[in-house]
Amino acid sequence: TPGSGVPDPFVFEVAGVYFMIASQENFFGANLPVMVSTSLTNWAPSDIDALPTLPSWAGRGFTWSPDVREIDGHYVMWFNAALASAPFDGTKCIGVATATSVIGPYVSSSPSPLVCQRAHLGSIDPRTFLDPQGHLWLVWKSDDNADTTGTAHTTIFSQQLASNGLSLIGNPIALMTANLPWEGRIVEAPDMVFAAGKYWLFYSGNRFNQPMYAIGVAQCAGPAGPCEPSTLGPWFGSNAEGSGPGEESLFFDGSRWWMFYAPFAVN
């Protein structure tokens, strides 16, 4: 995607067509822009906005980290947005919306977010995980680093979802907190997969707009954790394709796993 930013890329496939839905790139752009491909490697931009109308609780400008699943014949999307009631502190929370078409428009009728940890300055980067037993989970990060001069470290949480994906079961569970030097008090963009008989949590560490931003991998005991990083340093860092790779999501095409990610300085 030369010349354009595709933050937080998330890919899903329907009937042989691949859809990449990404975060809002700028304040005036589409809330959640969609790109289309038949090859996974060549993507055509479109004028599709998957979420053209924000829910009543959300303010414009910070619609990020979409995740989509087909459930019971319709499509469910999780995303984060800024609280309209808190325009000055920038608190961001996680919502959920549904659609009858894979490209939307997704609509949220809920008057409040699905997850909003105000004590952690908000909640962002939702990703869902379907465990081998068929249970659906939501994974996300606390937004403690929104206080850029603070000292609090962010935490990645998980919580089981109802089978329709629209509500939560039980309480949030802390999977891991940023505590390695390379993470710079930030772990974010979590995505859990089950492969080779093990649970893996891919995540990003450090600040997204810096060359030390990188991707780590943790091995987990299960979707409720605990999770331990598999290396003391980044698993995948700055390279010839760009500085500061992160915001990764994992995609299984039926035979192989792919990782989609966004280097900060690709140009």
Disulfide bonds with the S-S distance in Angstrom:
Cys93-Cys116 1.92
Cys220-Cys227 2.03
